[in-house]
């Protein structure tokens, strides 16, 4: 069914990889509700919604697409949801959730029509790599803040004195994981996480004191599930957007960003062609060597900058 032999893998490898992936990304189960609860959402409801979304997305990737990808709500967008849409622009979390729903419909539309594919191809490879690295740095930054390794006591970020159990567990787990990875031990990340969790028990770091019961989470789930279809969601959002200029300002910023990405992509194409032309010891002529559509756009850019 999954064509493991054709893909050069086996059941034991996939089980270990799956467990490692789950433990590595399981932080989102606690971080996502912790972040969205700042905007007024119920922690338990978001906790369950995060799990349900991850299960559905991962099952679709595995059973329908047959690719070993795990899906879950991503870091970065939840920060945009809380700090930009809710705190900066003043929308309620119900309105922000409605915007997410509308964006989901737009994503489906551009995916079905292959517009999404063209947008992704237009993003330069260097920028694609930077996006992945940026998200990784952001997640690491959030982790350092949560364990208290970084503080803002002096108004600027600074390292904290290592004198708490959480910091001890963090550095022990970090060093252990790095050593195991350098030794090329299978399941190094999984082993590091498990050992860190066990070490945290006697130090009082690993605890269930502030946990929410499954029953309590189920009880508050209706406060979030389907709320966009109520008057507090899409109904009032559409009325607000009629007089909300910041929304259209943000839209124009997004349009400028897409234009900038396409311009960078165009510039990279021009540089590659110019370099190839010089390598072949001939003078580069954008009219002869470029696609006519891109050449016309390129010449217009030159006129604008002269």
C-alpha positions in Angstrom: 0.0 0.0 0.0 2.7 2.5 1.0 5.4 1.0 -1.4 8.1 0.9 1.2 10.5 -1.3 -0.7 10.1 0.9 -3.8 11.1 3.9 -1.7 14.1 2.2 -0.1 12.7 2.0 3.4 11.2 -0.5 5.8 8.6 -0.7 8.6 11.0 -0.3 11.5 12.6 2.8 9.9 9.2 4.4 9.3 8.0 3.7 12.9 11.2 5.2 14.3 10.9 8.2 12.0 7.3 8.6 12.8 7.9 8.6 16.6 10.8 11.0 16.2 8.7 13.3 14.1 5.8 13.2 16.5 7.9 13.9 19.6 9.8 16.7 17.8 6.7 18.5 16.7 4.5 17.7 19.7 5.5 21.0 21.3 2.8 22.7 19.1 0.1 20.9 21.1 0.9 23.1 24.1 2.5 26.1 22.4 -0.4 26.8 20.0 -3.2 26.9 22.7 -0.8 28.9 24.9 -0.3 31.5 22.2 -4.0 31.7 21.0 -5.3 31.8 24.5 -3.7 35.3 24.8 -6.3 36.5 22.3 -9.1 35.1 24.5 -9.6 31.6 23.1 -10.2 28.7 25.5 -6.9 26.8 26.1 -8.6 23.4 26.2 -10.6 24.1 23.0 -7.5 25.1 21.1 -5.6 22.1 22.5 -8.2 19.7 21.1 -8.5 21.6 17.8 -4.7 21.5 17.3 -4.7 17.7 17.8 -7.7 17.1 15.5 -6.2 19.3 12.8 -2.8 17.5 13.0 -4.5 14.1 12.9 -6.6 14.9 9.8 -3.8 16.6 7.9 -1.3 13.8 8.6 -3.8 11.0 7.7 -4.5 12.7 4.4 -0.8 13.1 3.6 -0.1 9.4 4.4 -3.3 7.7 3.1 -4.1 9.9 0.1 -0.8 11.5 -1.0 1.4 8.6 0.3 4.2 10.9 1.5 5.9 10.8 5.0 4.8 14.3 6.0 3.3 15.2 9.3 0.9 18.2 9.3 0.1 20.5 12.2 -0.6 24.2 12.9 2.6 26.1 12.2 4.5 28.6 14.3 4.6 32.1 13.0 1.0 32.3 11.7 -0.3 31.9 15.3 1.9 34.8 16.3 0.5 36.9 13.4 -3.0 35.8 14.5 -2.6 37.1 18.1 -0.1 40.0 18.0 -0.9 41.5 14.6 -4.5 40.8 13.7 -5.9 40.9 17.3 -3.6 43.1 19.3 -2.4 45.6 16.6 -5.5 45.8 14.3 -8.0 45.3 17.1 -10.0 42.4 15.6 -11.6 39.8 17.9 -10.3 36.3 17.8 -13.6 35.3 16.2 -12.9 37.7 13.4 -9.3 36.5 13.0 -10.6 32.9 12.9 -13.0 33.9 10.1 -10.1 35.5 8.2 -8.2 32.2 8.5 -11.2 30.4 7.0 -11.4 32.8 4.1 -7.6 32.4 3.5 -8.2 28.6 3.5 -10.8 28.9 0.8 -8.4 31.1 -1.3 -5.6 28.6 -0.8 -7.8 25.8 -2.1 -8.7 27.9 -5.1 -5.2 28.8 -6.0 -4.1 25.2 -5.5 -6.8 23.7 -7.7 -6.0 26.3 -10.4 -2.2 25.7 -10.1 -1.7 29.4 -9.3 0.0 28.3 -6.1 2.5 26.3 -8.0 3.5 29.3 -10.1 3.8 31.5 -7.0 6.1 29.0 -5.4 8.2 28.7 -8.5 8.5 32.4 -8.6 10.1 32.5 -5.2 13.9 32.4 -5.6 15.6 29.3 -4.1 17.6 31.5 -1.8 14.4 33.0 -0.3 12.8 29.6 0.1 15.8 28.5 2.1 15.7 31.7 4.1 12.0 31.1 5.0 12.8 27.6 6.4 15.8 28.9 8.3 13.8 31.9 9.6 11.0 29.7 11.0 13.6 27.4 12.6 15.2 30.4 14.3 11.8 31.7 15.4 10.9 28.3 17.0 14.3 28.2 18.7 13.8 31.7 20.0 10.4 30.8 21.4 11.9 27.8 23.1 14.7 29.9 24.7 12.1 32.3 26.0 9.9 29.6 27.4 12.7 28.0 29.4 14.0 31.3 30.6 17.4 31.2 28.8 16.8 34.7 27.5 15.5 37.6 29.5 14.7 41.3 28.9 15.5 42.6 32.3 17.8 45.3 31.0 15.5 46.2 28.1 17.5 44.1 25.6 17.9 40.4 25.2 20.5 38.8 27.5 21.5 35.4 28.7 20.1 34.2 32.0 22.2 32.8 34.8 22.0 29.0 34.7 20.5 28.3 38.1 17.2 26.6 37.5 16.1 23.0 36.9 14.6 23.9 33.5 17.9 25.3 32.2 19.8 22.3 33.5 17.4 19.9 31.7 17.6 22.0 28.5 21.4 22.1 28.3 21.8 18.4 29.3 19.2 17.4 26.6 20.8 19.8 24.0 24.4 18.4 24.6 23.2 14.8 24.6 21.3 15.2 21.3 24.2 16.9 19.6 26.6 14.2 20.7 24.2 11.5 19.5 23.8 13.2 16.2 27.5 13.5 15.7 27.9 9.8 16.6 25.1 9.1 14.0 23.0 7.2 16.5 19.6 6.3 15.1 16.8 8.1 16.8 19.2 10.6 18.4 16.6 13.4 18.7 14.0 11.0 20.1 16.5 9.6 22.6 17.5 13.2 23.6 13.8 14.2 24.2 13.0 11.1 26.3 16.1 11.4 28.4 15.5 15.1 29.0 11.9 14.3 30.0 13.0 11.6 32.5 15.7 13.9 34.0 13.1 16.6 34.5 11.0 14.4 36.8 13.3 14.5 39.9 14.1 18.2 39.2 10.4 19.1 39.2 10.4 20.3 35.6 8.4 17.4 34.1 5.0 17.7 35.9 1.3 17.5 35.2 0.3 20.0 37.8 -1.1 22.6 35.4 -2.6 20.1 32.9 -6.2 20.3 31.6 -8.4 17.1 31.7 -9.8 15.7 28.5 -13.3 16.2 29.9 -12.7 19.9 30.5 -11.3 20.3 27.0 -14.3 18.6 25.4 -16.6 20.9 27.4 -15.1 24.1 26.0 -14.6 22.9 22.5 -18.0 24.2 21.3 -16.9 27.8 22.2 -14.4 27.6 19.3 -15.6 24.9 16.9 -17.9 26.5 14.3 -17.8 30.0 15.8 -17.0 31.6 12.5 -20.5 30.8 11.2 -22.1 32.7 14.1 -22.8 36.5 14.3 -19.5 37.0 16.1 -17.6 35.5 13.2 -18.2 36.1 9.5 -21.4 38.0 10.0 -19.9 40.9 11.9 -16.5 40.6 10.1 -18.0 41.6 6.7 -19.6 44.6 8.3 -16.4 45.8 9.9 -14.3 45.3 6.8 -16.5 47.8 4.9 -15.0 50.6 7.0 -11.7 49.1 8.0 -9.0 50.7 6.0 -6.2 48.8 7.7 -7.3 45.6 6.1 -7.0 47.0 2.6 -3.7 48.6 3.6 -2.4 45.2 4.6 -3.7 43.7 1.3 -1.7 46.3 -0.6 1.4 45.5 1.4 0.9 41.8 0.5 0.5 42.7 -3.2 3.8 44.7 -3.0 5.5 41.8 -1.3 4.4 39.4 -4.2 5.6 42.0 -6.7 9.0 42.2 -4.9 9.4 38.5 -4.9 8.6 38.3 -8.7 11.1 41.1 -9.3 13.8 39.3 -7.3 13.1 36.2 -9.3 13.3 38.2 -12.6 16.6 39.7 -11.5 18.1 36.3 -10.7 17.1 35.0 -14.1 18.7 38.0 -15.8 21.9 37.5 -13.7 22.1 33.8 -14.6 21.6 34.5 -18.3 24.2 37.3 -18.2 26.7 35.0 -16.4 26.1 32.2 -18.9 26.5 34.5 -21.8 29.8 35.8 -20.5 31.0 32.2 -19.9 30.3 31.4 -23.5 32.3 34.5 -24.4 29.6 36.4 -26.1 27.9 39.7 -25.4 24.6 39.2 -23.6 21.6 40.6 -25.3 18.4 40.5 -23.2 16.3 40.8 -26.4 17.8 37.7 -27.9 18.4 35.5 -24.9 15.4 36.2 -22.7 11.8 35.2 -22.8 10.0 38.1 -24.6 7.5 38.5 -21.7 10.3 38.8 -19.1 12.4 40.9 -21.4 9.7 43.5 -21.8 9.3 43.6 -18.0 13.0 43.9 -17.5 13.4 46.8 -19.9 10.5 48.6 -18.2 12.4 48.2 -14.9 15.5 49.6 -16.4 13.6 52.7 -17.6 12.1 53.2 -14.2 15.5 53.1 -12.5 17.2 55.4 -15.0 
